[in-house]
Amino acid sequence: MSEPTAALVLGASGGLAQAIVSELMADAAIDRVIAVSRHSAPAHFSNGAAGPLWIETEYSEPAMATVVEQLQPFAGQIIRVVICHGILHGDNLWPEKRLEDISAESLQTVFQANTVVPVLWLKLLHRLLKSKQRCVVAALSARVGSIGDNHLGGWYAYRSSKAALNMMLRTLSIEYARRVKNVKIISFHPGTTDTALSKPFQASVPSDKLFTPEFVAERLCGIMAAAEIDGQLSYLDWDNKSIPW
């Protein structure tokens, strides 16, 4: 009899994250999907055994540690983790177009969501993920986090927070390769996806480059299923192509 398996989606309330939850639920190789979010489960996800196990939490480190304690029954069973945290704009937050737009408050807000929270999850989860089973972790990054591919400038906080995330993931992958050898980490660029995060910036995006959340979720899950456990961080786009650091 095969070992039970589980998948974990962190920051699960966004449009792309919900599509990822649905895609993982449809995967016959995964017995249980666990979703973690600041908000309650959306109505279209049924409760009970057929739906995901939905856990509500804030994203302070103590609250996240409590979630990891709740996940102890799944130790050694988790074969997929998708970290979906991210912020680009908000009521009092907008991507910077020039130096004068930079503020300490905005930088701190964006780095907390885009860099600090994902890294804290991987700090807290490493013992839970250690197993004989192959496990693939993907964190949502962005092409604009590439230092080598930055030709336009602007978007200081978002670009820098994603570049910092990539460096954190690279450093984590080295330690994970020693301590959690069954885990592969991927920094994933989903492309421009039709969600609330990209909505204000979609006007200039060609129709064939604006992806549905379902399309991106399918691509990501396919990439994760085929990924080699090699102890390296991969920085990949939705088409499974490498992005320059």
Secondary structure as UniProt FT lines:
FT   STRAND          6..10
FT   TURN            12..13
FT   HELIX           15..25
FT   TURN            28..29
FT   STRAND          32..37
FT   TURN            43..44
FT   TURN            49..50
FT   STRAND          53..56
FT   HELIX           61..70
FT   HELIX           72..74
FT   TURN            75..77
FT   STRAND          78..83
FT   TURN            91..92
FT   HELIX           99..101
FT   HELIX           104..111
FT   HELIX           112..116
FT   HELIX           117..129
FT   STRAND          135..140
FT   HELIX           143..145
FT   TURN            148..149
FT   HELIX           156..179
FT   TURN            181..182
FT   STRAND          183..189
FT   STRAND          192..193
FT   TURN            196..198
FT   HELIX           199..201
FT   TURN            203..204
FT   HELIX           207..209
FT   STRAND          210..211
FT   HELIX           213..226
FT   STRAND          233..237
FT   TURN            238..239
//
